[in-house]
Amino acid sequence: MKFFTKITVSLGLILGLIGIANLQNNTASAAVSNYQEKQLDLNVKSAIAVDAKNGQVFYAKNANKKLPVASMSKLITIYLTLQAVKEGKISWDQKVTPTEQMVKVSKNPDYSGVPLEMGHQYTIRQLYEATLIASANAPAMLLAQTIGGSQVGFVKQMQKQVKIWGIKGAKIYTPDGLPNYTQGKDAYPGVSKNAENELSAQDMAIIVDKLVTDFPEVINTTKIAHKNFDDNGKITVMDNWNWMLKGLSQYDSTYPLDGLKTGTTDAAGGCFAGSMIKNGRRIITIVMGARHKDGPDPSRFTQTKKLLNYVFSNYQLYIMKKGQPIDGVKHVSVPNGKQKNVNVVMQQDTGIWIANGNHITAKFSASSINAPVKRGQKVGYFDIKQIPSIKSNQGVQLPATVTQNVEKTNIFVRIWRLIFG
């Protein structure tokens, strides 16, 4: 399969292909939910593929529909764990002891995990690695209790965190993604015993983006295919549930994934949050509700490969250079500046993926800017509204700056302009 290379082009060349009709008909932002859904037949309930750097959406299927996410929930638990370590609330070498319910869950053959023992102590690092590599549930529960004071307290932190990220309507009841009843006396109060965590594919893409952006070191663990869990000399081999890693059954060198997390329950089916680098950009894929007939069923990985193949076959990465103008957005007004208008250009080298044969338009994010303003300072964005982004409801945004310094004019000139224009 052909890999595209980075190309430096003028966005003006692309924009120049667009007629006046297209400029008039493409002012509304494209919706994320089912973007390009008809271009690919994925056998999943929902899916999304995005560029982590600018949030650009390549493909989406039912991406806003809330569905059970199972163990993909652990990515929120891991984020809060890394945050607690960073803030000094816990340390990697800190030792903690599991409860009876955690030990029970750890030894249940129906759940993924590593066996924990009553009275044994485990380090935060051990629990962190077991949660990510083996998708172990009891270690996630123990991390939650340690950080939140109780599992319910931690779940409330999870709920608060996703709201901070702008995620609305999430249902989060457990730190591990198992049904509520599996948590025993630590079950979340006031909801059904069968209640499960529910988020959308877009929500999960946002969570993955926040995790790998704020804590890129997480990839050092998610890319591990095998590792031993040492419990006082008793070794449990942890095999990563992400079978697309090198050395595992679904590995394909065309798609060199380095993470991140699977999820499986009867309600959720097969779920997978994937991540890899392509042309220097991190690509995030989410598939939810894939077929899961039995343990060896690779359907979620098969569908992920189809999704990645679609992205790499239909998109090329174009690099817009710092200082480059964009056709259709020549200047912006500065009502209180010595110059009434100033030219705007790219603030920095910025990449955007363009679908083969696709035409795009740009629009500046503000009707005017305020002086004083310096050359090189970000003054707004070039909005590419036809291409949805998980980071902005204005579509993909490219940072813009001005070509010259603009000083603020005096009060008399401003009054004159206010009256006479």
C-alpha positions as a Markdown table, in Angstrom:
| # | Residue | x | y | z |
|---|---|---|---|---|
| 1 | Met | 0.0 | 0.0 | 0.0 |
| 2 | Lys | 1.3 | 3.4 | -1.1 |
| 3 | Phe | 2.5 | 5.8 | 1.7 |
| 4 | Phe | 2.2 | 9.5 | 0.9 |
| 5 | Thr | 5.1 | 11.8 | 1.7 |
| 6 | Lys | 5.0 | 15.3 | 3.0 |
| 7 | Ile | 4.5 | 17.9 | 0.4 |
| 8 | Thr | 4.9 | 21.7 | 0.7 |
| 9 | Val | 2.3 | 23.5 | -1.4 |
| 10 | Ser | 0.4 | 26.7 | -1.6 |
| 11 | Leu | -3.0 | 26.4 | -0.2 |
| 12 | Gly | -3.8 | 29.1 | -2.6 |
| 13 | Leu | -3.3 | 26.6 | -5.4 |
| 14 | Ile | -6.0 | 24.4 | -3.9 |
| 15 | Leu | -8.3 | 27.3 | -3.1 |
| 16 | Gly | -7.8 | 28.7 | -6.6 |
| 17 | Leu | -9.6 | 25.6 | -8.0 |
| 18 | Ile | -12.9 | 26.6 | -6.3 |
| 19 | Gly | -15.6 | 28.5 | -8.0 |
| 20 | Ile | -17.8 | 31.2 | -6.6 |
| 21 | Ala | -20.6 | 28.8 | -6.1 |
| 22 | Asn | -18.5 | 26.6 | -3.8 |
| 23 | Leu | -17.4 | 29.6 | -1.8 |
| 24 | Gln | -21.1 | 30.5 | -1.2 |
| 25 | Asn | -22.3 | 26.9 | -0.5 |
| 26 | Asn | -19.6 | 25.9 | 2.0 |
| 27 | Thr | -19.9 | 28.4 | 4.8 |
| 28 | Ala | -21.5 | 26.1 | 7.3 |
| 29 | Ser | -19.2 | 23.8 | 9.3 |
| 30 | Ala | -19.3 | 20.1 | 8.4 |
| 31 | Ala | -20.8 | 17.9 | 11.1 |
| 32 | Val | -18.6 | 15.3 | 12.7 |
| 33 | Ser | -21.2 | 12.6 | 13.3 |
| 34 | Asn | -21.3 | 10.8 | 9.9 |
| 35 | Tyr | -18.6 | 12.6 | 8.0 |
| 36 | Gln | -17.7 | 10.6 | 4.8 |
| 37 | Glu | -19.6 | 7.6 | 6.3 |
| 38 | Lys | -20.8 | 6.5 | 2.9 |
| 39 | Gln | -17.3 | 6.2 | 1.6 |
| 40 | Leu | -16.5 | 3.2 | 3.7 |
| 41 | Asp | -18.5 | 0.2 | 4.9 |
| 42 | Leu | -17.3 | -0.6 | 8.4 |
| 43 | Asn | -19.0 | -3.4 | 10.3 |
| 44 | Val | -19.1 | -1.5 | 13.6 |
| 45 | Lys | -21.7 | 0.5 | 15.5 |
| 46 | Ser | -19.6 | 3.7 | 15.5 |
| 47 | Ala | -16.2 | 4.8 | 14.5 |
| 48 | Ile | -14.0 | 7.9 | 13.9 |
| 49 | Ala | -10.5 | 8.6 | 12.6 |
| 50 | Val | -8.7 | 11.9 | 13.4 |
| 51 | Asp | -5.4 | 13.8 | 13.3 |
| 52 | Ala | -4.4 | 14.4 | 16.9 |
| 53 | Lys | -2.5 | 17.7 | 16.1 |
| 54 | Asn | -5.4 | 19.7 | 14.6 |
| 55 | Gly | -8.3 | 17.4 | 15.4 |
| 56 | Gln | -9.1 | 16.9 | 11.7 |
| 57 | Val | -11.7 | 14.2 | 11.1 |
| 58 | Phe | -11.1 | 11.9 | 8.2 |
| 59 | Tyr | -14.1 | 9.6 | 8.7 |
| 60 | Ala | -16.9 | 9.2 | 11.2 |
| 61 | Lys | -19.8 | 6.8 | 11.6 |
| 62 | Asn | -22.4 | 7.5 | 14.3 |
| 63 | Ala | -19.5 | 9.3 | 16.1 |
| 64 | Asn | -21.8 | 11.3 | 18.4 |
| 65 | Lys | -23.8 | 8.3 | 19.6 |
| 66 | Lys | -23.2 | 7.3 | 23.3 |
| 67 | Leu | -22.4 | 3.6 | 23.5 |
| 68 | Pro | -20.8 | 1.3 | 26.1 |
| 69 | Val | -17.0 | 1.7 | 25.9 |
| 70 | Ala | -15.9 | -1.1 | 28.3 |
| 71 | Ser | -12.2 | -1.0 | 29.2 |
| 72 | Met | -11.5 | 2.0 | 27.0 |
| 73 | Ser | -12.7 | 3.8 | 30.1 |
| 74 | Lys | -9.4 | 3.0 | 31.7 |
| 75 | Leu | -7.8 | 5.7 | 29.6 |
| 76 | Ile | -9.5 | 8.3 | 31.8 |
| 77 | Thr | -8.2 | 6.4 | 34.9 |
| 78 | Ile | -4.7 | 6.4 | 33.4 |
| 79 | Tyr | -4.9 | 10.1 | 32.7 |
| 80 | Leu | -5.9 | 10.9 | 36.2 |
| 81 | Thr | -3.1 | 8.6 | 37.5 |
| 82 | Leu | -0.5 | 10.4 | 35.5 |
| 83 | Gln | -1.9 | 13.7 | 36.6 |
| 84 | Ala | -1.7 | 12.6 | 40.3 |
| 85 | Val | 1.9 | 11.5 | 39.9 |
| 86 | Lys | 2.8 | 14.8 | 38.2 |
| 87 | Glu | 1.2 | 16.8 | 41.0 |
| 88 | Gly | 2.9 | 14.7 | 43.7 |
| 89 | Lys | -0.3 | 13.2 | 45.1 |
| 90 | Ile | 1.1 | 9.7 | 44.6 |
| 91 | Ser | 4.5 | 8.3 | 43.6 |
| 92 | Trp | 5.5 | 5.4 | 41.2 |
| 93 | Asp | 7.1 | 3.5 | 44.1 |
| 94 | Gln | 4.2 | 3.9 | 46.5 |
| 95 | Lys | 2.8 | 0.6 | 47.7 |
| 96 | Val | -0.9 | -0.1 | 48.2 |
| 97 | Thr | -3.0 | -3.1 | 49.2 |
| 98 | Pro | -6.1 | -4.4 | 47.4 |
| 99 | Thr | -9.5 | -5.0 | 49.0 |
| 100 | Glu | -11.3 | -8.4 | 49.0 |
| 101 | Gln | -13.5 | -7.4 | 46.1 |
| 102 | Met | -10.5 | -6.3 | 44.0 |
| 103 | Val | -8.8 | -9.7 | 44.6 |
| 104 | Lys | -12.1 | -11.4 | 43.7 |
| 105 | Val | -12.3 | -9.5 | 40.4 |
| 106 | Ser | -8.7 | -10.1 | 39.7 |
| 107 | Lys | -9.2 | -13.9 | 39.8 |
| 108 | Asn | -12.4 | -14.0 | 37.9 |
| 109 | Pro | -11.7 | -15.9 | 34.6 |
| 110 | Asp | -14.4 | -13.9 | 32.8 |
| 111 | Tyr | -12.4 | -10.6 | 33.3 |
| 112 | Ser | -9.1 | -9.6 | 31.9 |
| 113 | Gly | -6.4 | -9.1 | 34.5 |
| 114 | Val | -3.6 | -10.3 | 36.6 |
| 115 | Pro | -4.2 | -12.1 | 39.9 |
| 116 | Leu | -3.8 | -10.0 | 43.1 |
| 117 | Glu | -3.4 | -11.4 | 46.6 |
| 118 | Met | -4.9 | -10.4 | 49.9 |
| 119 | Gly | -2.3 | -8.7 | 52.1 |
| 120 | His | 0.1 | -8.2 | 49.2 |
| 121 | Gln | 1.4 | -4.8 | 48.3 |
| 122 | Tyr | 1.8 | -3.5 | 44.8 |
| 123 | Thr | 3.4 | -0.3 | 43.5 |
| 124 | Ile | 1.6 | 2.4 | 41.6 |
| 125 | Arg | 3.8 | 1.6 | 38.6 |
| 126 | Gln | 2.9 | -2.1 | 38.7 |
| 127 | Leu | -0.8 | -1.2 | 38.7 |
| 128 | Tyr | -0.4 | 1.4 | 36.0 |
| 129 | Glu | 1.4 | -1.1 | 33.7 |
| 130 | Ala | -1.1 | -3.9 | 34.4 |
| 131 | Thr | -4.0 | -1.6 | 33.6 |
| 132 | Leu | -2.6 | -0.5 | 30.2 |
| 133 | Ile | -0.9 | -3.7 | 29.0 |
| 134 | Ala | -3.1 | -6.5 | 30.4 |
| 135 | Ser | -6.3 | -4.3 | 30.7 |
| 136 | Ala | -6.4 | -5.5 | 34.3 |
| 137 | Asn | -9.5 | -4.4 | 36.1 |
| 138 | Ala | -8.5 | -4.9 | 39.8 |
| 139 | Pro | -5.3 | -2.7 | 39.3 |
| 140 | Ala | -7.5 | 0.0 | 37.8 |
| 141 | Met | -9.9 | -0.3 | 40.8 |
| 142 | Leu | -6.9 | 0.0 | 43.2 |
| 143 | Leu | -5.5 | 3.0 | 41.4 |
| 144 | Ala | -8.9 | 4.6 | 41.6 |
| 145 | Gln | -9.3 | 4.0 | 45.4 |
| 146 | Thr | -5.7 | 5.3 | 46.0 |
| 147 | Ile | -6.2 | 8.5 | 44.1 |
| 148 | Gly | -9.8 | 9.2 | 44.9 |
| 149 | Gly | -10.0 | 8.0 | 48.5 |
| 150 | Ser | -12.7 | 5.6 | 47.3 |
| 151 | Gln | -13.8 | 4.3 | 43.9 |
| 152 | Val | -17.0 | 6.4 | 44.0 |
| 153 | Gly | -14.9 | 9.5 | 44.8 |
| 154 | Phe | -12.6 | 8.6 | 41.9 |
| 155 | Val | -15.5 | 8.1 | 39.5 |
| 156 | Lys | -16.7 | 11.6 | 40.3 |
| 157 | Gln | -13.2 | 12.8 | 39.4 |
| 158 | Met | -13.6 | 11.0 | 36.1 |
| 159 | Gln | -16.9 | 12.6 | 35.5 |
| 160 | Lys | -15.5 | 16.1 | 36.3 |
| 161 | Gln | -12.5 | 15.6 | 34.0 |
| 162 | Val | -14.5 | 14.7 | 30.9 |
| 163 | Lys | -16.7 | 17.8 | 31.5 |
| 164 | Ile | -13.5 | 19.9 | 31.6 |
| 165 | Trp | -12.7 | 18.5 | 28.2 |
| 166 | Gly | -16.1 | 19.6 | 26.9 |
| 167 | Ile | -17.6 | 16.1 | 26.8 |
| 168 | Lys | -21.3 | 16.2 | 27.6 |
| 169 | Gly | -23.7 | 13.5 | 28.5 |
| 170 | Ala | -21.1 | 10.9 | 29.4 |
| 171 | Lys | -22.2 | 8.0 | 31.7 |
| 172 | Ile | -19.3 | 7.0 | 33.9 |
| 173 | Tyr | -19.8 | 4.6 | 36.8 |
| 174 | Thr | -16.7 | 2.5 | 37.2 |
| 175 | Pro | -12.9 | 3.2 | 36.8 |
| 176 | Asp | -12.4 | -0.1 | 34.8 |
| 177 | Gly | -15.3 | -0.2 | 32.4 |
| 178 | Leu | -16.9 | -3.3 | 33.9 |
| 179 | Pro | -20.6 | -3.3 | 34.7 |
| 180 | Asn | -21.5 | -1.6 | 38.0 |
| 181 | Tyr | -22.3 | -4.7 | 39.9 |
| 182 | Thr | -18.7 | -6.1 | 39.6 |
| 183 | Gln | -17.5 | -3.4 | 41.9 |
| 184 | Gly | -19.2 | -5.0 | 44.9 |
| 185 | Lys | -19.8 | -2.6 | 47.8 |
| 186 | Asp | -17.9 | 0.1 | 45.8 |
| 187 | Ala | -20.6 | 0.1 | 43.1 |
| 188 | Tyr | -21.8 | 3.5 | 42.0 |
| 189 | Pro | -25.0 | 4.4 | 43.9 |
| 190 | Gly | -28.3 | 5.3 | 42.4 |
| 191 | Val | -27.9 | 3.5 | 39.1 |
| 192 | Ser | -28.6 | 0.0 | 37.8 |
| 193 | Lys | -26.4 | -2.8 | 38.8 |
| 194 | Asn | -25.9 | -3.5 | 35.1 |
| 195 | Ala | -25.0 | 0.2 | 34.3 |
| 196 | Glu | -21.9 | 0.6 | 32.1 |
| 197 | Asn | -19.8 | 3.5 | 31.1 |
| 198 | Glu | -21.1 | 5.1 | 27.9 |
| 199 | Leu | -19.3 | 7.6 | 25.7 |
| 200 | Ser | -19.3 | 8.3 | 22.0 |
| 201 | Ala | -16.5 | 7.6 | 19.5 |
| 202 | Gln | -15.9 | 11.3 | 19.3 |
| 203 | Asp | -15.6 | 11.5 | 23.1 |
| 204 | Met | -13.1 | 8.7 | 23.1 |
| 205 | Ala | -11.0 | 10.5 | 20.4 |
| 206 | Ile | -11.0 | 13.6 | 22.6 |
| 207 | Ile | -9.9 | 11.5 | 25.6 |
| 208 | Val | -7.1 | 9.8 | 23.6 |
| 209 | Asp | -6.0 | 13.2 | 22.2 |
| 210 | Lys | -5.8 | 14.7 | 25.7 |
| 211 | Leu | -3.9 | 11.7 | 27.1 |
| 212 | Val | -1.2 | 11.5 | 24.4 |
| 213 | Thr | -0.9 | 15.3 | 24.2 |
| 214 | Asp | -0.6 | 16.0 | 28.0 |
| 215 | Phe | 1.3 | 12.7 | 28.8 |
| 216 | Pro | 3.1 | 11.5 | 25.7 |
| 217 | Glu | 5.1 | 9.1 | 27.8 |
| 218 | Val | 2.0 | 6.9 | 28.0 |
| 219 | Ile | 3.0 | 5.5 | 24.6 |
| 220 | Asn | 6.1 | 4.0 | 26.2 |
| 221 | Thr | 3.8 | 1.6 | 28.0 |
| 222 | Thr | 1.0 | 1.1 | 25.5 |
| 223 | Lys | 3.5 | -0.1 | 22.9 |
| 224 | Ile | 4.7 | -3.0 | 25.1 |
| 225 | Ala | 3.5 | -6.3 | 23.7 |
| 226 | His | 4.6 | -8.5 | 26.7 |
| 227 | Lys | 5.8 | -7.9 | 30.2 |
| 228 | Asn | 6.1 | -9.8 | 33.4 |
| 229 | Phe | 4.0 | -8.9 | 36.5 |
| 230 | Asp | 6.1 | -9.8 | 39.5 |
| 231 | Asp | 4.1 | -10.5 | 42.7 |
| 232 | Asn | 6.7 | -11.4 | 45.3 |
| 233 | Gly | 8.5 | -13.7 | 42.9 |
| 234 | Lys | 5.3 | -15.1 | 41.3 |
| 235 | Ile | 5.4 | -14.1 | 37.6 |
| 236 | Thr | 2.3 | -13.5 | 35.5 |
| 237 | Val | 3.0 | -12.8 | 31.9 |
| 238 | Met | 1.0 | -9.8 | 30.7 |
| 239 | Asp | 0.1 | -10.0 | 27.0 |
| 240 | Asn | -1.2 | -6.8 | 25.5 |
| 241 | Trp | -4.8 | -7.0 | 24.2 |
| 242 | Asn | -3.8 | -4.7 | 21.3 |
| 243 | Trp | -3.0 | -7.4 | 18.9 |
| 244 | Met | -1.8 | -4.9 | 16.2 |
| 245 | Leu | 1.4 | -4.4 | 18.1 |
| 246 | Lys | 4.6 | -5.8 | 16.6 |
| 247 | Gly | 5.0 | -9.4 | 17.6 |
| 248 | Leu | 1.3 | -10.0 | 18.1 |
| 249 | Ser | -1.2 | -11.8 | 15.8 |
| 250 | Gln | -2.8 | -8.8 | 14.0 |
| 251 | Tyr | 0.5 | -6.9 | 13.4 |
| 252 | Asp | 0.8 | -5.3 | 10.0 |
| 253 | Ser | 3.9 | -3.2 | 9.2 |
| 254 | Thr | 1.6 | -1.0 | 7.1 |
| 255 | Tyr | -0.1 | 0.1 | 10.3 |
| 256 | Pro | 2.6 | 0.4 | 13.0 |
| 257 | Leu | 0.4 | 1.1 | 15.9 |
| 258 | Asp | 1.9 | 2.0 | 19.3 |
| 259 | Gly | -1.3 | 2.0 | 21.3 |
| 260 | Leu | -3.7 | 2.4 | 22.9 |
| 261 | Lys | -6.6 | 0.4 | 24.5 |
| 262 | Thr | -9.1 | -2.3 | 23.8 |
| 263 | Gly | -12.5 | -2.8 | 25.5 |
| 264 | Thr | -14.9 | -5.7 | 25.6 |
| 265 | Thr | -18.2 | -6.4 | 27.4 |
| 266 | Asp | -21.3 | -8.2 | 26.2 |
| 267 | Ala | -23.0 | -4.8 | 25.8 |
| 268 | Ala | -20.0 | -3.0 | 24.2 |
| 269 | Gly | -18.9 | -5.7 | 21.8 |
| 270 | Gly | -15.4 | -5.3 | 20.5 |
| 271 | Cys | -14.0 | -1.8 | 21.0 |
| 272 | Phe | -10.5 | -0.4 | 20.2 |
| 273 | Ala | -8.8 | 3.0 | 20.5 |
| 274 | Gly | -5.8 | 2.8 | 18.1 |
| 275 | Ser | -2.9 | 5.2 | 17.6 |
| 276 | Met | 0.1 | 5.5 | 15.2 |
| 277 | Ile | 2.4 | 8.0 | 13.6 |
| 278 | Lys | 2.0 | 8.8 | 9.9 |
| 279 | Asn | 4.0 | 11.4 | 8.1 |
| 280 | Gly | 5.0 | 12.8 | 11.5 |
| 281 | Arg | 1.4 | 13.1 | 12.6 |
| 282 | Arg | -0.4 | 11.1 | 15.2 |
| 283 | Ile | -3.5 | 9.4 | 13.8 |
| 284 | Ile | -6.2 | 8.3 | 16.3 |
| 285 | Thr | -8.8 | 5.7 | 15.4 |
| 286 | Ile | -11.8 | 4.6 | 17.5 |
| 287 | Val | -14.0 | 1.6 | 16.6 |
| 288 | Met | -16.9 | 0.6 | 18.8 |
| 289 | Gly | -19.4 | -2.3 | 18.7 |
| 290 | Ala | -17.4 | -4.5 | 16.4 |
| 291 | Arg | -18.3 | -8.2 | 16.3 |
| 292 | His | -16.9 | -10.2 | 19.2 |
| 293 | Lys | -18.0 | -13.8 | 18.9 |
| 294 | Asp | -15.3 | -15.1 | 21.2 |
| 295 | Gly | -11.9 | -14.3 | 22.8 |
| 296 | Pro | -9.8 | -14.8 | 19.6 |
| 297 | Asp | -12.2 | -12.8 | 17.4 |
| 298 | Pro | -10.0 | -10.1 | 15.6 |
| 299 | Ser | -12.9 | -8.1 | 14.2 |
| 300 | Arg | -12.1 | -4.8 | 15.9 |
| 301 | Phe | -8.6 | -4.9 | 14.5 |
| 302 | Thr | -9.8 | -5.9 | 11.0 |
| 303 | Gln | -12.2 | -2.9 | 11.0 |
| 304 | Thr | -9.4 | -0.7 | 12.3 |
| 305 | Lys | -7.2 | -1.7 | 9.4 |
| 306 | Lys | -10.0 | -1.0 | 6.9 |
| 307 | Leu | -10.4 | 2.5 | 8.5 |
| 308 | Leu | -6.6 | 3.2 | 8.3 |
| 309 | Asn | -6.4 | 1.9 | 4.7 |
| 310 | Tyr | -9.2 | 4.3 | 3.8 |
| 311 | Val | -7.4 | 7.3 | 5.4 |
| 312 | Phe | -4.1 | 6.6 | 3.8 |
| 313 | Ser | -5.6 | 5.8 | 0.4 |
| 314 | Asn | -7.7 | 8.9 | 0.2 |
| 315 | Tyr | -5.8 | 11.7 | 1.9 |
| 316 | Gln | -2.5 | 13.5 | 1.4 |
| 317 | Leu | -0.8 | 15.7 | 3.9 |
| 318 | Tyr | 0.0 | 19.2 | 2.7 |
| 319 | Ile | 2.2 | 21.6 | 4.6 |
| 320 | Met | 1.4 | 25.3 | 4.5 |
| 321 | Lys | 4.5 | 27.3 | 5.3 |
| 322 | Lys | 5.0 | 30.1 | 7.8 |
| 323 | Gly | 4.2 | 33.5 | 6.2 |
| 324 | Gln | 2.2 | 32.0 | 3.4 |
| 325 | Pro | -0.9 | 33.9 | 2.3 |
| 326 | Ile | -4.2 | 32.1 | 1.7 |
| 327 | Asp | -6.4 | 33.0 | -1.2 |
| 328 | Gly | -9.8 | 34.4 | -0.2 |
| 329 | Val | -8.5 | 35.8 | 3.1 |
| 330 | Lys | -6.1 | 38.6 | 2.1 |
| 331 | His | -6.5 | 41.0 | 5.0 |
| 332 | Val | -8.4 | 41.8 | 8.2 |
| 333 | Ser | -9.6 | 45.2 | 9.4 |
| 334 | Val | -8.0 | 46.9 | 12.4 |
| 335 | Pro | -10.6 | 49.6 | 13.4 |
| 336 | Asn | -8.3 | 51.1 | 16.1 |
| 337 | Gly | -5.0 | 50.7 | 14.2 |
| 338 | Lys | -3.0 | 53.3 | 12.3 |
| 339 | Gln | -3.5 | 51.0 | 9.3 |
| 340 | Lys | -7.2 | 50.2 | 8.8 |
| 341 | Asn | -6.4 | 46.9 | 7.2 |
| 342 | Val | -3.5 | 44.5 | 7.5 |
| 343 | Asn | -2.6 | 41.4 | 5.6 |
| 344 | Val | -2.8 | 38.0 | 7.3 |
| 345 | Val | -0.7 | 34.9 | 6.6 |
| 346 | Met | 0.1 | 31.6 | 8.2 |
| 347 | Gln | 1.7 | 32.0 | 11.7 |
| 348 | Gln | 3.7 | 28.8 | 11.5 |
| 349 | Asp | 4.3 | 25.7 | 9.3 |
| 350 | Thr | 1.0 | 23.8 | 9.5 |
| 351 | Gly | -0.2 | 20.6 | 8.0 |
| 352 | Ile | -3.7 | 19.7 | 6.7 |
| 353 | Trp | -4.9 | 16.5 | 5.1 |
| 354 | Ile | -6.7 | 17.0 | 1.8 |
| 355 | Ala | -8.9 | 14.3 | 0.4 |
| 356 | Asn | -8.1 | 13.3 | -3.2 |
| 357 | Gly | -10.1 | 15.5 | -5.6 |
| 358 | Asn | -11.5 | 17.6 | -2.7 |
| 359 | His | -11.9 | 21.3 | -2.8 |
| 360 | Ile | -11.7 | 23.5 | 0.3 |
| 361 | Thr | -12.3 | 27.1 | 1.3 |
| 362 | Ala | -10.9 | 29.2 | 4.1 |
| 363 | Lys | -12.5 | 32.0 | 6.1 |
| 364 | Phe | -10.9 | 34.2 | 8.8 |
| 365 | Ser | -12.1 | 33.5 | 12.3 |
| 366 | Ala | -12.9 | 37.2 | 13.2 |
| 367 | Ser | -14.4 | 40.2 | 11.4 |
| 368 | Ser | -11.7 | 42.5 | 12.8 |
| 369 | Ile | -8.7 | 42.6 | 15.2 |
| 370 | Asn | -7.5 | 45.1 | 17.8 |
| 371 | Ala | -4.3 | 47.1 | 17.8 |
| 372 | Pro | -1.6 | 47.1 | 18.9 |
| 373 | Val | -0.6 | 43.9 | 17.2 |
| 374 | Lys | 2.9 | 42.6 | 16.3 |
| 375 | Arg | 4.1 | 40.7 | 13.3 |
| 376 | Gly | 4.3 | 37.0 | 14.2 |
| 377 | Gln | 1.6 | 37.3 | 16.9 |
| 378 | Lys | -1.4 | 34.9 | 16.5 |
| 379 | Val | -4.4 | 37.1 | 15.7 |
| 380 | Gly | -6.9 | 34.4 | 14.8 |
| 381 | Tyr | -7.4 | 31.4 | 12.6 |
| 382 | Phe | -8.0 | 30.5 | 9.0 |
| 383 | Asp | -11.2 | 28.3 | 9.4 |
| 384 | Ile | -11.5 | 25.3 | 7.1 |
| 385 | Lys | -15.2 | 24.8 | 7.8 |
| 386 | Gln | -15.8 | 22.0 | 5.3 |
| 387 | Ile | -13.5 | 19.7 | 7.3 |
| 388 | Pro | -14.8 | 18.9 | 10.8 |
| 389 | Ser | -12.5 | 18.8 | 13.8 |
| 390 | Ile | -12.9 | 17.4 | 17.3 |
| 391 | Lys | -11.2 | 20.5 | 18.6 |
| 392 | Ser | -13.4 | 23.2 | 17.1 |
| 393 | Asn | -17.0 | 23.6 | 15.9 |
| 394 | Gln | -15.5 | 25.9 | 13.2 |
| 395 | Gly | -13.8 | 23.0 | 11.5 |
| 396 | Val | -10.0 | 22.7 | 11.1 |
| 397 | Gln | -8.3 | 25.9 | 12.2 |
| 398 | Leu | -4.9 | 27.1 | 11.0 |
| 399 | Pro | -3.2 | 29.8 | 13.1 |
| 400 | Ala | -2.8 | 33.2 | 11.4 |
| 401 | Thr | -0.6 | 36.2 | 12.0 |
| 402 | Val | -0.1 | 39.7 | 10.4 |
| 403 | Thr | 2.6 | 40.7 | 8.0 |
| 404 | Gln | 3.5 | 43.9 | 9.9 |
| 405 | Asn | 3.4 | 45.6 | 13.2 |
| 406 | Val | 0.2 | 47.7 | 13.7 |
| 407 | Glu | 0.2 | 50.5 | 16.3 |
| 408 | Lys | -2.9 | 51.8 | 17.9 |
| 409 | Thr | -4.1 | 55.1 | 16.5 |
| 410 | Asn | -5.1 | 58.1 | 18.6 |
| 411 | Ile | -8.5 | 58.7 | 20.1 |
| 412 | Phe | -9.4 | 61.4 | 17.6 |
| 413 | Val | -8.9 | 59.2 | 14.6 |
| 414 | Arg | -10.9 | 56.5 | 16.2 |
| 415 | Ile | -13.8 | 58.8 | 16.8 |
| 416 | Trp | -13.6 | 60.1 | 13.2 |
| 417 | Arg | -13.7 | 56.5 | 11.9 |
| 418 | Leu | -16.6 | 55.7 | 14.2 |
| 419 | Ile | -18.6 | 58.6 | 12.8 |
| 420 | Phe | -17.5 | 58.6 | 9.1 |
| 421 | Gly | -16.2 | 55.2 | 8.6 |
